[in-house]
Amino acid sequence: MFESRSQITGQQRERRLPALALSWLLLVAAALAALSCTAAGDGNATVSAATQTAPAATLAPSVTPVPPAPSPTVLAPSPGAAPTRAATATRLPSPTTSPTRPAASPEVSPTVVSPVYACPPTIVPGETPVYRYRVLATYPHDETAFTQGLVYTDGIFYEGTGLYGRSSLRRVEPETGEVLQIYRLPAQYFGEGIALHGRRILQLTWQPVAGQDTAGFVYDRDSFELLNTFFYPTEGWGLTHDGTRFIMSDGTATLHFWDLETLEEIGQVLVHDEIGPVPCLNELEYVQGQVYANVWQTDYVAVIDPATGSVTAWIDLAGLLESAGPAPSADVLNGIAHDVEGERLFVTGKLWPWLFEIELIEPSARIHLPLIGG
Ligand SMILES: [Ca+2]
């Protein structure tokens, strides 16, 4: 039976008010009960309180508290990271691998915290062009030199070596491998990459010493006099420069850019290929607009566009050491130097008895590196 709104008297209205209120409570209870089916966790407390005031709770059996749904495990977004590259590092994971300052330029990676990677990374070139090599010349190299940095300029190699108690900065005659000058680091420092800019040579060390940030040294290019010591919060692996900034690797997939004069960090880029980030970047060399990087414990050199971090090509140097003869004590490939004027490319390794001048053999690929040598 229906009544028109005009037929409802004041008394009727008064009598109906409690009924309307009850109806509203039932509706609210039902609505809250429905909510409890979809809300997880925190929502249940509110629904329970509401049902205690609603006499029609039995009309909404779904109000029965639902056990909180387990929170989904949220994995930090990792752009394209291959599972095989996101494991525990074998080379001393350190909190110092986190960048220390925000991005400062458009080319800077948005990555805030560097993950800890396993070395060596799995490298599957896929569509990325792979260059091979031809040996143009083989030179003697001090097989006790644990090469961590290599630079060529004005007919001379400058070399930084590592290991505790054996780290050094050297001036080396290319043709003979003779060490013309040497500066030995204090035994607590493990020398790493070097770069030469103007009259200065910078040398990184690997890890912090005595509770400080990791130390780097500035030397006079000619006298090897120690001019300055600076510090940075990451590990130190490789170093080069592009004429406008230093480019530094810390063992992760991140390249750091430093101001040439102040050595303040001015940017970063995350190096990646089609699989994901490419970690374990070691010795570096800037070659005609690209950054060449030894990938630690592999025979690969990554050719990196420093503007984007993209690996535009790989250089596969497998078999290079063996091409000159047996070298049972040799460690991994590490050490790239570019003769800018002569357009020559040199590579060597830790404890390698030889240093090689190579030319790259272009793959049948879509992109073309500026070929060096030949
Ligand atoms: Ca180098």
Residues whose N, C-alpha, C, O or C-beta is under 5 A from the ligand:
A	BS01	CA	L150 V151 L239 L284 E285 I336 A337
